[in-house]
Amino acid sequence: MRILLNKYFGIILFICFVSISAKAQETQEDIRNEMEQYIHAAPFKMPIPELPAIPQRIDSITAYGAIGDGETLNTKAIQQAINTCADNGGGKVVIPAGLWLTAPIELKSNIELHLDEGAILLFTKDHTLFPLITTGGHKYAVMSPIYGYKLHDIAITGSGIINGSGDSWRPLKKSKATDGQWKNVQKSGGVVSSDGTMWWPSDNAMNGEDYLKKLKKKGKKATADDYLPARDYLRPYMVLLTDCNKVLIDGPTFMNSPKFGFVPLYCTNLVVRNLKINNEWYAQNGDGMDISNCKDVVIYKCTVNAGDDGICMKSARSSSDTSDKASLQNIVIADCKVYHAHGGFVIGSNTDGGMENISVKNCSYINTDVGIRVKSDRTKGGLVHKIFIDGIYMNNIQNDAIAFDSYYEQKNPNRNPMPVTRTTPLFQDFYFSHIYCASAGKAISITGLPESPVNHIYFNNVNIHADKGNSSVDATNIIFNQVKVNGEPL
């Protein structure tokens, strides 16, 4: 009898395994088919990103002692589940329904972190549990709540929530708070700046910038301990993946980030789908996602609420990098929505690494400060070209529907010609098609540099209703075809 029962259960487990394998294969095939459609529709050629190959092993964090009661600190259990799974070749680490309190965790290659429906991964407000990690050259940063470095074949999936407890890190401007919020945040502790305009979660957060300037002036080789007094000031990105290959983000919600929500840096073969980012509109530096120095990327069916830029492209180049190749290229963004952000789709301000081959298609921006925002300055500019933006639908844009700004955050900028250097912004070969905006503060604003005009910008089938029309300074070869502003053709 026992032999028969064991055989019976073995058959059941085998059937379950085959079913799970088939479902995983089906999902990968669905994603691949979707990506092919998006990439074939792009106006440039790029490879189809490779999806991560995750082994079939499944581990639950509960098997390692995790307790989802919102009080038990589960860092050790979660990290042990990830490490053990990785040591055995990789697989899926499941976070089931529950409230799972944790400090930062580090991903490993061949790991899929899966959050079931009802799962909330809640990061602790105890900042002493956030270690400082080196960024090179005797500089340090606070470890991100979810961190990955030089990994391959990784994924974050499922419909659960990752909450970064960013309200314990972020300063709050009084001008962005209601009277009730301002009173409540002061009651929670922290300090208010001497001019009364900014609340900080601690003295160290408020004074961290000055502390680091003084530390730099000392000229010593700083250690992690030297950086500790500035830890509260050095807010981490919530999910930071650096130099990773074959990455999939599919389904989760990232919310309440200490700083930017999702930052892939120097990543290749990146697929982001069905991601929801929810940073409150008043979240200081609360960008949604910043795609930085990445290649072969597809982002689709995502929804973003942000306290700063919504979906942002960035590139940077070290002084030792003399390459002429764009460090950010082959990016497809489609079927995304952005609410309450400084910009719906944004380029910059760091563009000195260069950008090319970016397609943005069929996206909606509502209640953002600017709809499509392109920005840089003379200290961090580079060549940005071959940008295709088609099918954008906007409403209630506070400022410009479309804006180019080559003097970003420059107070009293020098508007006289200056020598062209490797960090001079150059925006050219942008193609805007089928852009519709129901209401904006201004229609189109283009500001280039006298030594580097914004040039060869093509507008086709554009209809914008705005309080103000168009303006351009240091811009050449701006072509309008079937463009209307407030019903009047240009």
N, C-alpha and C positions, 0 to 999 in steps of 0.2 A: 504493500500500500504506500509506504513512504517513498519507494522508488518511483511509483506512478505519480505521486503528488509532486515530487521534485521534477520529474519529466514534464508534468503539466505546467508547473510554474515557469520552467525553463522555456517552454514554447510561448507562454504568454509574454515573458520578458523579451524574447526574440522578436515577436510580433510588434511589441511596443517600440523596440529599437528600430526596426525596419520602418515603422510608421513615422517616427521622429526623423529618421534619416531622409525619408521621402519628402516630408514636409519642409525640412531645411533645404533640400535640393530644389524643391519647387519655389521656395522663397528666393533663393539665389538666382534661379532661372528667371523669375518675374522681374527682379531688380535688373538683371542683365538686359532683358528685353526692353525695359523702360529706358535704361541708359542709352541703348542703341538708338532708340527713337529720338531722344533729346540730342544726342551727338550728331546723328545724321541730319538733323534740322539746323545745326549750327552753321554759320557762314564761313567756317574754316575747318581744316582737317585736324583732328586730334585723335589719339588712341583712346579706346574704351578702357576706363580704369579697371584694373584687376581687383576683384573682391577678395576679402580675406578668406583664407582656407582654415576654418576652425574645426578641429577634431570633434568627434561625437561624444566624448566624455562629458558628463553633467555632474556638477557638484553644487550643493546648496550651502550657503553660509551657516545654516542652522546645524549642519553636521559638524561644524567646528566650534559650536558653543554660542553662536550669535543669538541674541534675544531682542525681539522687536518691540520693546515696551517704551521707547522714547527716553529711557533713563540709563539703561545699561550702555556703557561705552564698548562698541563692537569692533574697534580698529584691529585688534590682534586677530580676532576670528575671521574678519573679512580678508585681511592680508594673508592669513594662513591659507584660506580657501584658494585665493588667487595663486599663491606661491606653489602650493601642493599640486594644483591642477596644471600649472606651467611645468613643474618638475616631471610630471607624468605625460608630457607631450602637448598639453593644452586642452582646451575645451570650453564649455559654457559654465560660468559661475553664476548661479541664480540667487537673486535677492527676492524672496517671496513677499507677499503682502505683510505690511507691518511698518513700524516707525523705528528705523535703524539709526541710532546715534553713533557717529564715528568721527575720528580725526582723519587727516589726509591719508589716501591710499594710492599705491603705485601699481599701475597696470604692468602686465608682462606680455611678451610675444605669444601669439597663438591663443589668446584669451578673449572670450566674449563675455562682457559683464552685462547680464540680462536682468532687468527690473520688471517683475511681474506687475500686473494691474493691482493697485492698492499699495504698492511698495513706495515708501518715502525714505530715501537715503539722506539723512539730516546731519550736516556737519556741525561739529561742536562750536560754541562761542568762546571756548577757552583757547585763546591764541597761543598760550604757552605750549600747546600740543602741536603747533605748526612749526616744523623745523625750518631752519635756513639752509638753502642749498646753493652751491657755488654756480655762478654764471660765467666764470672765467675772469682772469685779471684781478684777483682779490676783490671781486664784487659778489654780492649775495642777494638772493631773492627769497621770499617766503614760498615754501612748497605749496603748490596748488592743491585744492581738495582732491581732484583726480588728476594724476600726473603720469606721463609716459615719455620716455626718452630713448631714442634709437631703437624703436620696436618695429615689428612687422606682424601682419595678420592679427589685427585687433579690432574689436567692435564694442559698441555700447548700444544695447537694443532693449526693446520692451516698452510698455506704456506707463511705467512708473515715473517717479519724480525724483530729481536730484536738487536738494535745497542747500545752497551754500552759506546760509545764515549771514548773508552779506550786510544786513542791517547792523551787525555788531562791528563791522569794519569801516563802513562808508561814512564820510562826513555828510552833513545835510545843510544845504543852503536855506536860510530863513525865507528867501524869496520864493522857494519852491514848495514851502510847507504851508498847510493850513494853520490857523491859530491853534487848533486842537492838537495837530501833529507836533507843532513846535513846543507846546507845553508838555506833552507826553514824552518827547525825546529828551527834554531836560530832566524830567523826573527819573528817567532811566539811568541817569549818571552822565559821565562824560563832562566836557567843558565847552564853553562858548568863546569864540575868538574875541579879542579886545574891542573890535568894532561892532560886535553883536550880530554879525551877518552869517556866521557859520558855526554849526555845532560839530564837535569832534568826539569820537567815542572815548578818547583818553588824552592826557597831556602828551604822551609819547607820540600819538598820532598827529596831534596839532603841531608839535615841535620837531617832528621827524625830518622834514626837509632841511631845516636849518642845521640839525645835528649832522646830517650826512655831508652838508657843505663844509662844516668845520672839520669833520673827519677826513675829507679829501684834502683840505688845506694842510693837514698835518704831514701828508706825504708818506705815511707809514704803510706797510703792507697789511691791510686790514684782514681781520679774521671774522669768522661767523659771530664770535662773542662781541666783537666791536660793533656789529650791525644789530645786535639784539635790542638796544634802546629805540631803534627805528622800526621794529617789527610791525607795530600797529599801523605805521605810516605806509609800509611797503605792502599794500594790499595785493593778494594773489589773484590771478585769473582763476576762474572756477574749474574749467577743464582745459588743461594745457598739454598738447601733444607735440613734441619736438622731434624733427628728423625721423618721422615714422613712415612706413610704406604699407600700403594695402589696409586702409582704415574705413570702417563702416559705422556711421551713426544713424540709427533707424528707430524712431518712435518715441524716445523719452522726452520729458520736459526738464529743461534746465531753468532754475529760477533763483532769485535772490542772491545774485552773485556778488562777491566782494568787489570785483572790478569787471573786466570783460567776461562775458559768459562762456564762449567757446573760442579757443585760439589754437588752430593748427598752424605750426610754424615749421617751414621747410619739410612739408609732407608731400608725398607723391601717391597717386592712386587713392584719392579721397572721395568717398561717396557719403553725402549727407541727405537723408530723406525723412520726411515726417517729423522733423525735430521742431519742438516748441520751446521758445526762449521767452521767459517772462521776467524781465527786470522792470521795476516800477519806473515811471516816467521821470521821477525826481532822483533816480539812482545816479549819484555822481560817478562819471566815467563808466557808466553801465552799458557799454556796447553789447550788442547781441552776439554777433560772430565776426571775428576779424580773421580773414583768410590771408595768411602772411607768408610770402615767399614759397608758395605751393605750386605744384604742377599736376595737370591731369585730374581735374576736380569736377564733380557734378553735384549740384545742390538743387533739390527740388521738393515741392510740396511742404515747405517749412513755413512756420508762423512766428513772427518776432514782435515782441514789445520790448522797447529798450529805453534806457535813460540817456543814451548817447546815440552813436551811429547804429543803424540796424544791421544790414549786411554789408560789410566793409572789406575792401581789398587793400592790402598793404604790401610794400616791398622795400627792402633795405639791403644795402651792400656794404660790407666791411671795407675799410680803407685799403686792405691788402688784396681785395678782389678786383682784378682788372678786366674781367670778362665783359663782353658786349651783349651777352645773352640776357634776356629778361628773366629775372628771378621769380616772377609770377606770370604764368602763362597757361593757356588751355583751360579756361574756366567756363563752365556752363551753369547758369542759374535760371530756373524756370518754375512757374506756378507757385510763387511764394507771396506771402502777405506780410507787410510790416505796418505796425501801428505805433504811434507815439514814440518817435525816434528823432534824433537830430537830422537824419537823412535816411530815406528808404534804401536806396542803393548808393554806396559811397565808395569813392576812390581817394586814398590818401589819409592823412597828409604825408606819410612816408611813401615816396615813390622813387627814391634814388636807386633802387634795384632794378627799375624798369618793369613795365607790364605790357603784355600783348595777348591778343586772341582771348577776349572776354565777351561772352554772349549772355545777355539778360533778356528773358522773353516771358511774356504773359504773367506779369507781376502787378500787385496792387499795393499802393502806399496811401494810407489814410491817417490824417492827424499828425503827420510828421512836420518838423520845422522846414525842411527842404525835401523835395521829392528825390531828384537825382543830383548828387552832390560830388563835385570833383575839386580837390583841394591840394595845395602844396605850397612851398615857399622856396626861396633861393638856397636854403641850407639843407633841404632834404628832397630835392626834386630829381627827376630823371625822365626818360622817354616813356610816355604812355600812349599807345596807339593800337589800332585795329580793335576798336571797342564797338560792339554792335548791341544796340538797345532797341527792342522791338516789342510793341504790345504792352504798354505800361498805362495803368489806369489809376488816377489820383483824385483825391477829394480832400478838401479842408487842409490844404498845405499852407502853413503859417507865413512862410517867406517865399523863396523862389521855387517854382516848379522844376526848373533846371538851372544849375549854377556851376560855373567854373571860377575858381578863385586861386590866383597864383601868389597872393599875399596873405595866406591863411594865418590868422592870429598875429599879424604884424601891426603893431601900433605905430602910427606915423611912418609908414613905409617909404623907402627911397624909391621914387617913381622915375628916376633918371636911369638911362641905360647903364648896365654894369657888364663886366666881362662874363662871357659864358664859361661855366665850369662844369665839372662832372655832376654837380648837384643843382644845376639850373633846371627848373621844371619845363617840360616840353609836352604839351597836349596837342595831339593831332590825329586825324583819321578816326573821328567818332561818327557813327551812323545812327541817327535817331529816326525810328519809323513807328507810325501808329501810336503816338503818344497823346493821351487824352486826360485833361485835368479840368474838373468842374469848378474848382475855386482855389486861388492861390493869392498870396500877397503880391507876387511879381511873376511874370511869365518866364522870361529867360534872361539870365545875367551872365555875361562872359567877360572875365578880366584876366588878360595875359600880362606878360612883361614886355617892356619895350625892346629888350634884347632877345626875347623868346615869345613871340605872339602865339596865342592859341590859334590854330590854323586847320583848314580843311575839316570843317565840321558840317555835316550834312543832316538837314532836317527834312523829312518827307512824311506827309500826312500827319500833321500835328494840329491839335485843336485845344487851346488853353483859354480859360476864363480867369482873369486876374485883376486885382486892383490897379496894378501898374503893368506896363508893357515890357519891352525889351531894352537892354542896354548892353553895350560892348565897348571895351577899351583894350587896345593892343590885341586886336583880333583880325585875322585875314582869311579870305576864302571861306566865308560862312555862307552856306548855300541853303536857301529856303525853297521848298517845292510843296505846294498845297498846304501851306501853313496859315492858320488863323489864330489871332489873339482877340478875344472878345468879339468874335464874328467877323473881324476885318482881316482880309488877306495881307500877308507881308510880301 
